[in-house]
Amino acid sequence: MKGNNMCLAVPGKILSITSSGDDPLGGQLALVDFQGSRVEVSLQLLPSAREGDWVLVHAGFALQTLNDAEARELWEYLLEAEVVSGTLGETGEAVPEV
C-alpha cells in the first residue's frame, strides 16, 4: 500500500538514569543502549524503570519494561524483518554487526 508508514517500538537497555531539567515534561531521563547506539529517553510514562532494565521505546518515551527473553525475542523479530542489524550476546548485551 502506498503511503502507509509503520512506527515501531524498539527494546533497549537502560544504562543510567538522571533527574535532569532537560526533559521538557519534567520527568527523569534514561541513557538507553540500542545495540550500540545510545539515546536519551524520557521515563515520564514509566517512572518505575530502573538502571539495567530493558524497556520498549517509541518516539523517545519508554513505554514498558521487558524481561531479557522478551527483549531478545523482539530483537530477533526486528532482525528477521530487516529493521535492525546485529545480534544480542548470551547475557543480553547488544552486539552490533561489524
C-alpha positions as CSV (number, residue, x, y, z in Angstrom):
1,M,0.0,0.0,0.0
2,K,1.3,3.4,-0.9
3,G,1.8,5.9,1.8
4,N,1.4,3.5,4.7
5,N,4.2,4.0,7.3
6,M,4.5,1.9,10.3
7,C,6.1,3.1,13.6
8,L,7.9,0.6,15.8
9,A,8.7,0.5,19.4
10,V,12.2,-0.9,20.0
11,P,13.7,-2.6,23.0
12,G,16.8,-1.0,24.7
13,K,18.7,-1.4,27.9
14,I,18.8,1.4,30.5
15,L,22.5,2.3,31.2
16,S,21.8,5.2,33.6
17,I,19.1,7.5,34.8
18,T,19.3,11.2,35.6
19,S,16.9,13.7,37.1
20,S,17.5,16.4,34.6
21,G,15.9,19.7,33.7
22,D,16.5,18.7,30.1
23,D,13.2,16.8,29.9
24,P,10.5,19.4,28.9
25,L,7.9,17.2,30.7
26,G,9.9,17.3,34.0
27,G,10.5,13.6,34.3
28,Q,13.7,11.5,34.5
29,L,15.8,10.8,31.5
30,A,17.5,7.4,30.8
31,L,20.5,6.7,28.7
32,V,19.4,3.7,26.7
33,D,21.5,1.4,24.6
34,F,20.0,0.1,21.4
35,Q,22.7,-2.3,20.1
36,G,25.5,0.2,20.5
37,S,23.5,3.3,19.7
38,R,22.9,5.3,22.9
39,V,19.9,7.6,23.1
40,E,18.4,9.7,25.9
41,V,14.8,8.5,26.5
42,S,12.1,10.1,28.7
43,L,10.9,8.0,31.6
44,Q,7.8,10.2,32.1
45,L,5.5,7.4,31.1
46,L,7.4,4.7,33.0
47,P,8.8,6.2,36.3
48,S,9.3,2.8,37.8
49,A,12.0,1.8,35.3
50,R,15.5,1.3,36.8
51,E,19.1,1.1,35.6
52,G,19.7,-2.3,33.9
53,D,16.0,-2.7,32.9
54,W,15.1,-3.5,29.3
55,V,12.4,-1.0,28.1
56,L,10.3,-0.8,25.0
57,V,10.8,2.7,23.5
58,H,8.7,4.6,21.0
59,A,9.2,8.3,19.9
60,G,11.7,9.0,22.7
61,F,9.5,7.5,25.5
62,A,9.9,4.3,27.5
63,L,6.5,2.6,27.3
64,Q,7.0,-0.6,29.3
65,T,9.7,-2.8,30.9
66,L,10.7,-6.2,29.4
67,N,12.5,-9.2,30.7
68,D,15.6,-10.5,28.9
69,A,13.7,-13.1,27.0
70,E,11.1,-10.6,25.7
71,A,13.8,-8.2,24.6
72,R,15.7,-10.9,22.8
73,E,12.5,-12.2,21.1
74,L,11.6,-8.6,19.9
75,W,15.2,-8.0,18.6
76,E,15.0,-11.3,16.7
77,Y,11.7,-10.3,15.1
78,L,13.2,-6.9,14.1
79,L,16.3,-8.7,12.7
80,E,14.1,-11.1,10.7
81,A,12.1,-8.1,9.3
82,E,15.5,-6.5,8.5
83,V,14.6,-3.4,10.6
84,V,17.8,-3.7,12.7
85,S,21.2,-5.4,12.2
86,G,23.4,-7.2,14.7
87,T,22.6,-9.7,17.5
88,L,22.2,-9.9,21.2
89,G,25.0,-11.6,23.2
90,E,24.5,-14.5,25.5
91,T,23.8,-12.3,28.5
92,G,21.5,-9.9,26.6
93,E,24.1,-7.2,25.9
94,A,24.0,-5.6,22.5
95,V,26.4,-6.9,19.9
96,P,26.4,-4.6,16.9
97,E,27.1,-6.0,13.4
98,V,30.6,-5.3,12.2
